[in-house]
Amino acid sequence: MDRHVEPPLDLTGKIRRLGEHRCAGGSYGDIYKCLYDRTSGTIEVEKYYASVVKSLLISFPSLQVAVKALRYSLMPNQGEQSSSETLPDSFRRELGIWRRLDHPNIVPFLGTTSDFGPYISMVAMWMPKGTLHAFLEKHGDGLSTIDRFGLLQDIATGLEYLHSRSVIHGDLSSNNVLIDETNHARLVDFGFSSVIGGSPQGLTYLEWATRRPGTIRWAAPEQFQLADGEIFEVTTKSDVYSFGCIMLQAGFYVV
């Protein structure tokens, strides 16, 4: 991965929540559908944003976004101001890796906001058609073989990009693949990702390999065949196995 990257853009005060209820949730955070009111012009876009989203941000004054907010009730130090030391490891890992990624098959990271409580939240482009899992359940009967292979090609291309950047996803499943407005698949959720080799500048606080296996149905079986005290080291092969499970699901509805 690159050795230098701009700090994440602070979008505090520019994010408006659309509805009070969360749209989805994970182990440590909740997802809210929001609106990003971009008012500071294209200089901001050129300085901070990856090439994948620059044209969208220039073309539209406001965009629907997803905000991943930490669940306050689960934080050990409630009431403290957010800092890298008080954030969960998985959140810090995801923030550090995700903001360095720039690819059409990765959900675009936009910045952070402090509008959702004492801890910072991550802001990403909204994917209107939800997870691959939900998309297949809703539209599976109407998808042609070409449609299915197109989705799988998107996922494979995104995964190839991650591995070319020495990033292992670590939790690849159909729930961590989102579908955009043009029915293309994009990878998301890097809370259990790891980086191969030395740590890039500014990422020294990250754990480089997680001890927790990914989603069980899509996880490589060797993760569950460890002796007492043995630590499973995730590799690119772990991601490839998970991708094979997604292939079965997309092609034959086998989960």
N, C-alpha and C positions, 0 to 999 in steps of 0.2 A: 504494500500500500504506500501511498505517497507520504513523504516525510513532513509536509506542512499543509495545513488547510485553514481557511478562515474560521473563526469561532462561529457557532451557530447564530443565526439571526434572531434577535429578540423581538418577538411579535406581540409582546404584552401591550394591551390596549387596542389591538387591531383585530381581535378575534371575538366574534359574536356567536353565542350559542344558539342553535336552532332547536328549541325544545329543552325541557328540563331533565328528561330521562336519558340515560345512556343507551347507546345502540348495541354495544357489545362489551364484553369484559374478559379479562385474562386473570392470570395468577396474582398479579400485583397492580393492575390498572384497569380503568374503564375507558371506553371509546365514546366520544361525543361527536355528533355531526354539528359543524359550525360553519360560519362564513368568515372568510378573511377579506377585510376591506383594505385593499392596497392603495395607499394615498400618496406615497412618497416618490413615485415616478420610476423610470427605468434605470436610473443610476443604481438604485438599491438592487434591482434585478441583476444587472450586469456584475455587480460586485459579489453578491452572495450566492446566487442560485446556479444550480447545475444546468447544463445545456438542455437537458430533457424538458425542463419546465419553463425556461425563459420565454419562449414564444407564447405560451399560455398566459403567463403573468403580464406580458406586455399587451396582449390582445384584450384582456378582460379586467375591468377595475376591481372586481371582487370574485372570489372563487369559493366553492364549497370545499371544506377541508375536514379532516378527521383529527381530533385532539386526543392523545393518549395521556390520561391524567392518572397519577398515582392514587391508589385508594387510601385515603387518609387514615381510616380505621385500622389498617394493617401496618402502619409505620411505627417503629419502636420508639422514636423520639418525637412524639406529637407535640406541636407547638413550636418546634425549632425552625429557624429559617433554613431554607434549602441550601445545601452545599454538596460537593462531591462526596464528602464523608458520610452524609446522612441518607443518601440515596441508595436503594438496593443495588447489589452488584449487577443483577440482570438489567436494570434500567440504565446504569452507567455504561455497561458494555454495549447495550443497544444504541444508546445515543452516540457513543464514540465511534462505532462502526458505521451506523446508518448514514450519518451526515457526510461520510466520505464517498458514498456510492453514487454513481451517475450512469444510469443505463435504462433503456426503454422498458425492460422487463423487471425493474425494481420499482416499488412504490416510491415516488419522489418525496424526500424529506425536505421540509420547508424551513423549520426553525423551532424555537421554543417559546413558551408563554408562561407567565406567572399569574394568569387570570383565573386559575382553577384551584386555588388554595395555596398553602405555604410552600409547596414543592413545585418545581418547574415541571411543565408538561411538554410533550413532543407534538409537533404539528406536521401533518403530512397531507398530501393530496387525497381528496375523497374518491373512493372507488365505488361508483354507483351500483354495480351489480353484485357486490358482496363477495363472499368466499367462493372458491372453486367448488367446495363441497355443496353449498347451497345452490350454486348455479347448475350443477349437474342434477341435483334433485328436481329443480324447477324446469329446466330446459333439456334434460338429457334425452328424452324421447325424440325431440326435434333436431338434435345435433347430428350432422352427417359425419362420416368417417373423416372427411377432410377437416371439418370443424374440430373434431377431437384431436387429430394430429397437430392442428394449428396451435391448440392450447398447450399440448405437450411440448411442441417446439419452443413456444414462449418460455416455458418453465426450464427446459434444458438450456436455452440460451442464457437466461438469467443466472442459472446455476453455474454455467461455464464462466460467466463474467465474475461471479463471486470467487470461484476457485482460481481464476487468473489474477485476482487481487489478493490471493492467499487468505481468503475468508472462507471458513466452513460454516454453513448455516446452522447445523446442529439440531434443528427442530422442524425439518421440512415435512409438511403435511398439506392436505387439501384445505385445511383451515387457515394455513399461513400463505396461501396463494389467493390473491384478490383479482377480480375481473373489472376492467375499466369500461368506459362508455363505448368503446369500439370492439368489445369482446376479446381483448388481448389480456393475457395473464401476466401478473406482476408479483414478485416475491416480496414478503414483508415479515415482520416479527423476528428481530435479530437478538432477542434477549438471551438466547443460549448459543449465540455464535462465538467462534473463536478465531484467532489469527495465527497462521503458521509462521514460525520464525520469530525474529526480534520485534519488539514493540515499536510502532511508529511514534514520532515525537508527539507528546500530548496524550498518549494513551497508556501511560505507565500504571495507571490505577486499575486497569482492566485485568480480569482473570483471562488467561489465554486458552484454557480448556475447562469446560464445565464438567462437574462430576455427575450432574443430573441428566438422565437420558431424556431424549425428546419424547414426543407423543407416542405412546406405546404401540399403537397399531401400525405406525409408519417407521418405527425405530428398528435399527439393525439388531438381530437377535443376540449377537455377541455382547451387547451392552448388559444383558441380563444373565450372563453365564460367567460372572466374575467370582473369584475366590474371595473369602473374607478379607477386607482391607485393600483389595485390589482396585485400582482406579482405571476406569475406561477412558482412553484418550481418543477423542473424536478425530476422524480423518475425512478426506474427501470421499472415501469409499462408503462411509456412513450416509452421506448425502445421496450418493448414487443408489444405495439400497432404498432409501426413502422415496426417491424419484421413481424407482421401479414399482413401489406400492401405489403411487399416484397413477402410473400408467395402467395398472390393473383396474383401479377405480374408474378412471376416465374411459377405458375401453370396454370393461366388462362389469362395472358396478360392484367390483369385489373390494371390500374394505377389511 
